[in-house]
Amino acid sequence: MGDMTRTEAGTGTGRRVSEARERLLRTAGRLFYAEGIHTVGVDRLVAESKVTNATFYRHFRSKEDLAVAYLGSVDQAIRAQIGSLTATDTPPDGILRGIGASLVEQIRSPGYRGCAFLNAAAEFPDPDHPVHRAVVQHRAWFLQTITGLFAEISAAQADHAGRHFVMLRDGAMSAGYLGDPVLAGETLLRGIEGLLRIHTARGLDEHAAPAPGQASPAATAISGIECSPPGT
């Protein structure tokens, strides 16, 4: 909000600076995602955003500072998307399916190039770098959010289910870029369904746990999940 009180000349309404910053962010989002952060220089960002070098450095101390802001904008978009799902009366399993459906839509979209956060982490492997830290912070929030949704279904091993979901998501987003996006999306949705069935059954078993001194019931098999090669 502070940028709204400043202008390129230091006087006036401040709208020109705000629009320039948004153009820089949009340009960075398009170029960083399509070509990589290291590949795109400040001169190109300035030229394609139609701003001056002075305007660039007024808003961002460096290209890496802009990269952190770019990842922040992606993070906020994802938070808003999931927030719109959680704000409804949709049950937690429906929200998890909705997140999966959104990922599939993204994987199959034109210009898809994998996960913006995984791509950025590959370019900035130093865990102390601000870009890398931005990636880690987003992933920590995403894992916490997913784990919380599984905990609403059943508290039993919700942390395991959350990590499993995130690994399914990571794999699908990479496979969708490197391989067949349709198959990657279908595999992701099947994986989420299997994970939800297992976790829901775990919750039912927890509620049906025997009283102290009683024998535990036999484990209930869950059909439809193939974990071994045919014929074994």
C-alpha positions as CSV (number, residue, x, y, z in Angstrom):
1,M,0.0,0.0,0.0
2,G,2.9,2.3,0.6
3,D,3.7,2.5,-3.2
4,M,0.4,4.2,-3.8
5,T,1.7,7.4,-2.1
6,R,4.7,7.7,-4.4
7,T,5.3,8.7,-8.1
8,E,8.1,8.5,-10.5
9,A,9.0,12.1,-9.9
10,G,8.2,11.9,-6.2
11,T,5.0,14.0,-6.4
12,G,1.4,13.5,-7.6
13,T,-1.0,10.7,-7.2
14,G,1.3,7.7,-7.2
15,R,-0.8,5.8,-9.7
16,R,2.0,5.7,-12.4
17,V,4.4,4.0,-10.0
18,S,1.8,1.4,-9.0
19,E,1.0,0.6,-12.6
20,A,4.8,0.4,-13.4
21,R,5.3,-2.1,-10.6
22,E,2.4,-4.2,-11.7
23,R,3.8,-4.2,-15.3
24,L,7.1,-5.3,-14.0
25,L,5.5,-8.1,-12.0
26,R,3.4,-9.3,-14.9
27,T,6.4,-9.2,-17.2
28,A,8.6,-11.0,-14.7
29,G,5.9,-13.7,-14.2
30,R,5.7,-14.3,-17.9
31,L,9.4,-14.4,-18.6
32,F,10.7,-16.0,-15.5
33,Y,8.1,-18.8,-15.8
34,A,8.7,-19.4,-19.5
35,E,12.5,-19.0,-19.7
36,G,13.9,-19.1,-16.1
37,I,15.0,-16.4,-13.7
38,H,18.7,-16.5,-14.5
39,T,18.1,-16.3,-18.3
40,V,16.2,-13.0,-18.2
41,G,18.2,-9.9,-17.6
42,V,17.1,-6.5,-16.1
43,D,17.5,-4.7,-19.4
44,R,14.9,-7.0,-21.0
45,L,12.5,-6.8,-18.1
46,V,12.7,-3.0,-18.2
47,A,12.3,-2.9,-22.0
48,E,9.3,-5.3,-22.1
49,S,7.6,-3.6,-19.1
50,K,8.1,-0.2,-20.7
51,V,9.6,1.4,-17.7
52,T,12.9,3.1,-17.0
53,N,15.9,1.6,-15.1
54,A,15.3,4.2,-12.3
55,T,11.7,3.0,-12.0
56,F,12.8,-0.6,-11.8
57,Y,15.3,0.0,-9.0
58,R,12.8,2.3,-7.2
59,H,10.6,-0.8,-6.7
60,F,13.1,-3.6,-6.6
61,R,16.7,-3.6,-5.3
62,S,17.7,-6.3,-7.7
63,K,16.4,-8.9,-10.2
64,E,16.4,-11.4,-7.3
65,D,14.2,-9.1,-5.3
66,L,11.8,-9.0,-8.2
67,A,12.0,-12.8,-8.4
68,V,10.9,-13.0,-4.7
69,A,8.0,-10.7,-5.5
70,Y,7.1,-12.8,-8.5
71,L,7.0,-16.0,-6.3
72,G,5.0,-14.0,-3.7
73,S,2.4,-13.2,-6.4
74,V,2.1,-16.9,-7.4
75,D,1.8,-17.8,-3.7
76,Q,-1.0,-15.3,-3.1
77,A,-2.9,-16.6,-6.2
78,I,-2.7,-20.1,-4.9
79,R,-3.8,-19.1,-1.4
80,A,-6.7,-17.2,-2.8
81,Q,-7.8,-20.1,-5.0
82,I,-7.7,-22.5,-2.0
83,G,-9.3,-19.9,0.2
84,S,-12.2,-19.7,-2.2
85,L,-12.7,-23.5,-1.8
86,T,-12.4,-23.5,2.0
87,A,-14.9,-20.6,2.2
88,T,-17.7,-22.7,0.9
89,D,-19.6,-25.6,2.6
90,T,-17.5,-28.1,0.6
91,P,-16.3,-30.9,2.9
92,P,-12.5,-31.4,3.2
93,D,-12.4,-34.3,0.8
94,G,-14.2,-32.2,-1.8
95,I,-11.7,-29.4,-1.3
96,L,-8.8,-31.8,-1.8
97,R,-10.4,-33.1,-4.9
98,G,-10.9,-29.5,-6.1
99,I,-7.3,-28.7,-5.5
100,G,-6.4,-31.8,-7.6
101,A,-8.8,-30.8,-10.4
102,S,-7.2,-27.3,-10.4
103,L,-3.7,-28.8,-10.7
104,V,-4.9,-31.0,-13.6
105,E,-6.3,-27.9,-15.4
106,Q,-3.0,-26.2,-14.9
107,I,-0.9,-29.1,-16.1
108,R,-3.0,-29.3,-19.3
109,S,-2.9,-25.6,-20.0
110,P,-1.0,-24.1,-23.0
111,G,2.5,-22.9,-22.0
112,Y,2.7,-25.1,-19.0
113,R,6.3,-25.5,-17.8
114,G,6.1,-27.2,-14.5
115,C,5.9,-25.8,-11.0
116,A,7.1,-22.3,-10.6
117,F,8.4,-23.0,-7.1
118,L,10.3,-26.2,-8.0
119,N,11.8,-24.4,-11.1
120,A,12.9,-21.5,-8.9
121,A,14.4,-23.8,-6.3
122,A,16.4,-25.6,-9.0
123,E,17.9,-22.2,-10.1
124,F,18.6,-21.1,-6.5
125,P,19.8,-24.2,-4.5
126,D,21.4,-22.2,-1.7
127,P,19.0,-22.6,1.2
128,D,19.9,-19.1,2.5
129,H,19.1,-17.3,-0.7
130,P,15.9,-15.2,-0.5
131,V,14.4,-16.9,-3.6
132,H,15.0,-20.4,-2.1
133,R,13.5,-19.2,1.2
134,A,10.4,-18.0,-0.6
135,V,10.0,-21.4,-2.1
136,V,10.4,-23.2,1.2
137,Q,7.9,-20.8,2.9
138,H,5.3,-21.4,0.2
139,R,5.7,-25.2,0.4
140,A,5.5,-25.2,4.2
141,W,2.2,-23.3,4.0
142,F,0.9,-25.6,1.3
143,L,1.8,-28.7,3.3
144,Q,0.2,-27.3,6.5
145,T,-3.0,-26.5,4.6
146,I,-3.2,-29.9,3.0
147,T,-2.4,-31.7,6.3
148,G,-5.1,-29.6,8.0
149,L,-7.7,-30.8,5.5
150,F,-6.8,-34.4,6.0
151,A,-6.9,-33.9,9.8
152,E,-10.5,-32.7,9.4
153,I,-11.3,-36.1,7.9
154,S,-9.2,-38.0,10.4
155,A,-6.5,-36.9,12.8
156,A,-4.8,-40.3,12.5
157,Q,-1.6,-39.9,10.4
158,A,-2.9,-36.8,8.8
159,D,0.7,-35.6,8.5
160,H,1.6,-38.7,6.5
161,A,-1.4,-38.1,4.2
162,G,-0.4,-34.5,3.7
163,R,3.1,-35.3,2.7
164,H,1.8,-38.0,0.4
165,F,-0.5,-35.5,-1.3
166,V,2.3,-33.0,-1.8
167,M,4.5,-35.7,-3.3
168,L,1.7,-36.7,-5.7
169,R,1.4,-33.1,-6.6
170,D,5.1,-32.6,-7.2
171,G,5.4,-35.7,-9.3
172,A,2.3,-34.9,-11.4
173,M,3.5,-31.3,-12.1
174,S,6.9,-32.6,-13.2
175,A,5.5,-35.4,-15.3
176,G,3.0,-33.1,-16.9
177,Y,5.8,-31.0,-18.2
178,L,8.2,-33.7,-19.2
179,G,5.7,-36.3,-20.4
180,D,2.0,-36.6,-21.3
181,P,0.0,-34.0,-19.4
182,V,-3.2,-35.9,-19.9
183,L,-1.8,-39.1,-18.3
184,A,-0.1,-37.1,-15.6
185,G,-3.4,-35.5,-14.7
186,E,-5.3,-38.7,-14.7
187,T,-2.6,-40.4,-12.5
188,L,-2.8,-37.5,-10.1
189,L,-6.5,-37.8,-9.7
190,R,-6.4,-41.6,-9.2
191,G,-3.7,-41.1,-6.6
192,I,-5.7,-38.5,-4.7
193,E,-8.8,-40.8,-4.7
194,G,-6.7,-43.7,-3.4
195,L,-5.2,-41.6,-0.7
196,L,-8.6,-40.3,0.3
197,R,-10.0,-43.8,0.5
198,I,-7.1,-45.0,2.7
199,H,-7.2,-42.0,5.0
200,T,-11.0,-42.1,5.3
201,A,-10.9,-45.9,6.2
202,R,-8.2,-45.1,8.7
203,G,-10.5,-42.6,10.3
204,L,-13.3,-45.2,10.4
205,D,-11.0,-47.7,12.0
206,E,-10.0,-45.1,14.6
207,H,-13.6,-44.5,15.5
208,A,-14.3,-48.2,15.7
209,A,-11.2,-48.9,17.9
210,P,-11.9,-51.6,20.5
211,A,-12.1,-50.7,24.2
212,P,-9.1,-51.6,26.3
213,G,-8.8,-55.3,26.7
214,Q,-10.7,-56.1,23.5
215,A,-9.1,-57.7,20.5
216,S,-8.5,-55.4,17.5
217,P,-10.7,-56.2,14.5
218,A,-9.0,-57.5,11.4
219,A,-7.8,-54.9,9.0
220,T,-10.3,-54.0,6.2
221,A,-8.9,-54.4,2.7
222,I,-9.4,-51.5,0.4
223,S,-10.0,-52.7,-3.1
224,G,-9.0,-51.0,-6.3
225,I,-5.4,-50.0,-5.3
226,E,-2.8,-52.0,-7.3
227,C,0.6,-51.8,-5.6
228,S,2.3,-54.9,-7.2
229,P,2.9,-55.9,-10.8
230,P,0.2,-58.1,-12.5
231,G,0.6,-61.8,-11.8
232,T,2.4,-61.5,-8.5
